[in-house]
Amino acid sequence: MAAALEVERLTKRFGRTPALDDVSATIAAGEAVLLLGPNGAGKTTLLRCAATLLKPSRGTVRIAGLDAATHGADVRRRLAVLGHESFLYPDLTPTENLAFYARLYRIAAPAARVETLIERLGLRGWAQRPVRTLSRGLVQRCALARVLLHEPDLLLLDEPFTGLDAEARALLSTVLREAHGRGTAMLMSTHDLALGLDLCDRAMILAGGRLAWQGPVAPADASRLDSDLRRLSGRAAA
Amino acid sequence: MLAILWKDLRIELRTKETLAALLLLGLLTLVVLSFAFDPTSALREAAAPGVLWMAVIFAGTLGMNRSLLREREADCLQGLLLAPVDRGSIYLAKTAGNFLVMVAAQLVLVPIFVFFFNLPLWLTAVRLTPVVLLGLLGFAAVGTMFAAVSLRTRAREVMLPLLMLPLAAPLIIAGIQASTALMAGQPFADVAHWLNLLVAFDAVFLVVGWMAFEYVVEE
């Protein structure tokens, strides 16, 4: 079975500054990988390259065996991105937003799928209110519904827990675990080590745009990884 | 493409932000310029088509900015770019939405223009409709393209007219020339060359925009 994500000698420069430098990594189908690193390490750049939102300066990105440079639409159909921004139109309701994205992804029986997700994510009471009027936690729930809409093979998560209260974090964590249980691969960048380690089987640490370390992780590794990250942050600052 | 167009129209119908801005600026332009000329002067009549096009340009430029800025809120443009749709069709949908909003604004502004310049309503409307529609389509085509270009610049409100208006000059000239001739009572056959120029401009910029949009929105 083809890897969910495979990056090979990936380099991304902004002007002369390399944000990613010769990164090679693979995420197997159904695997959940935690992406760690100090600020400016290249985590978001890696996620954006994987999502086809940034064109690499060099190297290749393959999703489910398809080259992102030549199979853009097919690749995008297989992935979803959840970040700090919701990608939801503030003047539309959650139902309207989800129905819109369902049409873009050509989902069969879109109304039923939207209703299922509204129910699953506890959005029933807010489904007909403009997104602009909802709290950050509710907006993130809608965003989560948006990424699950087309049942992607790969979830790219960029600090998905930022700004969420405990209840919303727990729900997000539960839904992500369910998606992982159904075989969805995940690459997640987060500063919340405990939540990240709870969800992921493996971690990769980026530092200065290069892959510094990768290996299997468990919740008990939190303090070790935390001190590794502090050391790398110190080096980056120096 | 239809999903994006319908979404844009739904938001516009709900907020009326762009339409209200277009109408206000268009109306302001018409009022100021109609009072700038002596009501008894022949110059007023001669300047009328220019006044109408000035209202179209000012209001249209504002509308272009609004439609793309909406996609910046909550980073919705990224949501569109992540969808498995041809990026050229995003451009076509945004252009169609801008065109329809500008047409809606002209449905209000042209009768006001006719009133201020004391022109026959139906005759003016019938004669100007093809020119205005072709002009608005071209303006939407080039404006949507450059609104996307200026989206990533810091002074985007200034950048859009600076980028767009020099390129839209042939369209504006053709629109004014055709409108002037038609309002003076000349037959359509006499302005065929101007109408052909408008059609060619529209076709070229729609195709260029459709093909280049992917590179324009790319970071």
HADDOCK unambig.tbl for C-alpha pairs under 7 A between the chains (distance, minus, plus):
assign (segid A and resid 54 and name CA) (segid B and resid 218 and name CA) 6.98 0.50 0.50
assign (segid A and resid 54 and name CA) (segid B and resid 219 and name CA) 6.02 0.50 0.50
assign (segid A and resid 73 and name CA) (segid B and resid 84 and name CA) 4.28 0.50 0.50
assign (segid A and resid 73 and name CA) (segid B and resid 85 and name CA) 6.24 0.50 0.50
assign (segid A and resid 74 and name CA) (segid B and resid 84 and name CA) 6.66 0.50 0.50
assign (segid A and resid 76 and name CA) (segid B and resid 82 and name CA) 5.92 0.50 0.50
assign (segid A and resid 76 and name CA) (segid B and resid 83 and name CA) 6.07 0.50 0.50
assign (segid A and resid 76 and name CA) (segid B and resid 84 and name CA) 5.30 0.50 0.50
assign (segid A and resid 77 and name CA) (segid B and resid 83 and name CA) 6.81 0.50 0.50
assign (segid A and resid 77 and name CA) (segid B and resid 84 and name CA) 5.32 0.50 0.50
assign (segid A and resid 85 and name CA) (segid B and resid 74 and name CA) 5.28 0.50 0.50
assign (segid A and resid 85 and name CA) (segid B and resid 75 and name CA) 6.18 0.50 0.50
assign (segid A and resid 86 and name CA) (segid B and resid 74 and name CA) 5.79 0.50 0.50
assign (segid A and resid 87 and name CA) (segid B and resid 74 and name CA) 5.20 0.50 0.50
assign (segid A and resid 87 and name CA) (segid B and resid 75 and name CA) 5.24 0.50 0.50
assign (segid A and resid 87 and name CA) (segid B and resid 76 and name CA) 4.14 0.50 0.50
assign (segid A and resid 87 and name CA) (segid B and resid 78 and name CA) 6.82 0.50 0.50
assign (segid A and resid 87 and name CA) (segid B and resid 79 and name CA) 5.14 0.50 0.50
assign (segid A and resid 88 and name CA) (segid B and resid 74 and name CA) 6.31 0.50 0.50
assign (segid A and resid 88 and name CA) (segid B and resid 76 and name CA) 6.03 0.50 0.50
assign (segid A and resid 89 and name CA) (segid B and resid 76 and name CA) 6.66 0.50 0.50
assign (segid A and resid 91 and name CA) (segid B and resid 11 and name CA) 6.30 0.50 0.50
assign (segid A and resid 92 and name CA) (segid B and resid 11 and name CA) 6.88 0.50 0.50
assign (segid A and resid 100 and name CA) (segid B and resid 3 and name CA) 6.50 0.50 0.50
assign (segid A and resid 103 and name CA) (segid B and resid 3 and name CA) 6.48 0.50 0.50
assign (segid A and resid 104 and name CA) (segid B and resid 3 and name CA) 6.86 0.50 0.50
assign (segid A and resid 104 and name CA) (segid B and resid 83 and name CA) 6.34 0.50 0.50
assign (segid A and resid 104 and name CA) (segid B and resid 85 and name CA) 6.90 0.50 0.50
assign (segid A and resid 105 and name CA) (segid B and resid 83 and name CA) 6.50 0.50 0.50
assign (segid A and resid 105 and name CA) (segid B and resid 84 and name CA) 6.36 0.50 0.50
